[in-house]
Amino acid sequence: MPTAAEVAAYAAQQDDVVALAHADLVRWWAELDTSDGRTAAAALEAFMADLVAAYGSVAASLAADFYDDLREQADAPRRFRAHVADPVPAEQVGAAARWAAGPMFGGDGPNAALEHAAGAVQRLVQQPGRETIELNTRRDPARPGWARVPRGKGCAFCRMLAGRGAVYSSARAAGDMRAFHDHCKCSAVPVWRGQGLPYDADALEREYLRARENAGGGSPKAVLAQMREDLGVR
C-alpha cells in the first residue's frame, strides 16, 4: 500500500506546484489596474486560463508518475501506464475567475478578490492531478480504487469523505468523493484491492457516526455542522 510518507512526499510536490502558481498570480496582480472592475475582471479571466493550463499540466504529470510508481510497487497484473487527465475546461476556469472578481464590484475590494482568486487557482491547478488518479483507476485493467487522503485536521466535509475509504468502479460510484473545495489539501491516492490505507478511515467513519448520533440523524448538512462543533474543525 502507499505509505503515509509516500503520500506526504507526493502532496508536497503538488504543494510546490500550487506555490509557484500563487507566486505568478501575486506578481501579476501587483501590476493589475483594479480601478476599472470590468476591465480587471476580464484580465483576470484571461490570466487564470493560462495559469491553470500551465500548472495544471504539471500537476497531472506528477499524478501520473505517482500512479505508475505505486502500481509497480503493488505488482499489479497486466501492463498499464497512466494517462494524464484532460485540462480544466475553459468554461470552469472562466466561471471561477468571474466569481473571484466579484468583490471588486461588491465593496470588499481588490484584496478580497485576490484571496478568492488564490483559492480558486489552488483548486483548479490541482484538479487535473486528482482527476488523473481517478481516471486511471477506471482505465487500469487491475481495477484498483482510490481514496481521499486527508491532511492535518482538514474540514468536516473532507473527513466525512475520507472515512469512506477506497472507492472502486465508476466515476458515478465515487459521487461526492470527486468534489474538492478551495484550499483543500487532500490527496487522491490509488489503492489496489487487498491493500490497506495510509490513514485510519475507520476512525474517521466513527467520527461521522458519532456526529450523526449527536445530531439526532437529520440531513448530511446537519451532521457536518455537528462534526464541526464536536471536532473544532471548519
SEPAPA-67899 format. One line per 5 residues: their letters; for each residue y, z, x of C-alpha. Coordinates in steps of 0.5 Angstrom, whole numbers. Example, Ala and Ser with C-alpha at 12.3 -4.5 7.8 and 13.67 -1.06 7.14 Angstrom:
# SEPAPA-67899
as) -9:16:25  -2:14:27
# end
This chain:
# SEPAPA-67899
mptaa) 0:0:0  7:-1:2  9:6:6  16:9:4  18:8:11
evaay) 17:0:10  21:0:3  26:4:6  27:-1:12  27:-7:7
aaqqd) 32:-3:3  36:-2:9  36:-9:10  39:-11:3  44:-6:4
dvval) 46:-9:10  47:-16:6  51:-13:1  55:-9:6  57:-16:9
ahadl) 59:-19:2  63:-13:1  67:-14:7  68:-21:6  71:-19:-1
vrwwa) 75:-14:1  78:-18:6  79:-24:1  82:-19:-4  87:-17:1
eldts) 90:-24:1  90:-25:-6  96:-25:-10  95:-21:-16  102:-22:-19
dgrta) 99:-27:-24  93:-24:-27  90:-31:-30  91:-35:-23  88:-29:-19
aaale) 82:-28:-24  81:-36:-23  81:-35:-16  76:-29:-16  71:-33:-20
afmad) 71:-39:-15  70:-34:-9  65:-30:-12  61:-36:-14  61:-38:-6
lvaay) 60:-31:-4  54:-29:-9  51:-36:-7  51:-35:1  49:-28:1
gsvaa) 44:-28:-5  40:-33:-1  40:-29:5  37:-23:0  32:-28:-3
slaad) 29:-30:4  29:-22:6  25:-21:0  20:-27:1  19:-25:8
fyddl) 18:-17:6  13:-20:1  9:-24:6  8:-18:11  6:-14:5
reqad) 1:-19:3  -2:-20:10  -3:-12:10  -6:-12:4  -11:-17:6
aprrf) -10:-20:-1  -15:-26:-2  -14:-33:-2  -8:-37:1  -1:-36:-1
rahva) 6:-36:1  12:-33:-2  18:-38:-5  25:-35:-6  28:-35:-13
dpvpa) 33:-39:-16  40:-38:-14  44:-33:-19  46:-38:-25  54:-40:-24
eqvga) 55:-38:-32  52:-31:-30  57:-30:-24  63:-33:-28  62:-28:-33
aarwa) 61:-22:-28  68:-25:-25  72:-25:-31  69:-18:-33  71:-16:-26
agpmf) 78:-19:-27  79:-15:-34  83:-9:-31  89:-14:-29  90:-15:-36
ggdgp) 89:-8:-39  93:-4:-35  88:-1:-30  91:-6:-25  88:-9:-19
naale) 85:-4:-15  80:-3:-21  79:-10:-22  77:-10:-14  72:-4:-16
haaga) 69:-8:-21  68:-14:-17  65:-10:-12  60:-7:-17  58:-14:-19
vqrlv) 57:-17:-13  52:-12:-10  48:-13:-17  49:-21:-16  47:-21:-9
qqpgr) 41:-17:-9  39:-21:-16  35:-27:-12  32:-22:-8  29:-18:-13
etiel) 27:-24:-17  24:-27:-11  19:-21:-11  18:-21:-19  17:-29:-19
ntrrd) 12:-28:-13  7:-23:-17  7:-28:-22  5:-34:-18  0:-31:-13
parpg) -7:-32:-14  -9:-25:-12  -5:-23:-18  -1:-17:-16  4:-13:-20
warvp) 11:-10:-18  14:-3:-18  21:-1:-18  22:4:-13  28:9:-14
rgkgc) 33:11:-8  35:18:-8  36:22:-15  38:15:-18  40:15:-25
afcrm) 36:17:-31  35:9:-33  32:8:-26  28:14:-26  25:12:-33
lagrg) 23:5:-31  20:8:-24  16:12:-28  12:6:-31  9:5:-24
avyss) 7:-2:-22  8:-8:-28  3:-13:-28  2:-20:-31  8:-24:-34
araag) 16:-23:-34  16:-21:-41  11:-16:-40  16:-13:-35  21:-12:-40
dmraf) 27:-7:-38  24:-7:-31  28:-13:-29  34:-10:-31  39:-7:-26
hdhck) 46:-5:-26  52:-5:-22  51:0:-15  43:0:-17  40:1:-10
csavp) 33:1:-13  28:-4:-10  23:-9:-13  16:-8:-9  10:-12:-9
vwrgq) 3:-7:-11  -4:-10:-10  -9:-7:-15  -12:-1:-12  -6:1:-8
glpyd) -2:7:-9  5:7:-10  10:9:-4  13:14:-9  11:19:-15
adale) 11:15:-21  7:21:-25  13:26:-23  18:21:-26  14:20:-32
reylr) 13:27:-33  21:28:-33  22:23:-38  16:26:-43  20:33:-42
arena) 26:30:-44  23:27:-50  21:33:-52  27:37:-51  31:31:-55
gggsp) 26:32:-60  24:25:-60  29:20:-62  31:14:-59  31:12:-52
kavla) 38:13:-51  38:20:-54  32:21:-49  36:18:-43  42:23:-45
qmred) 37:29:-45  35:27:-38  42:26:-35  43:33:-38  36:36:-35
lgvr) 37:33:-28  44:33:-27  44:25:-26  48:20:-29
# end
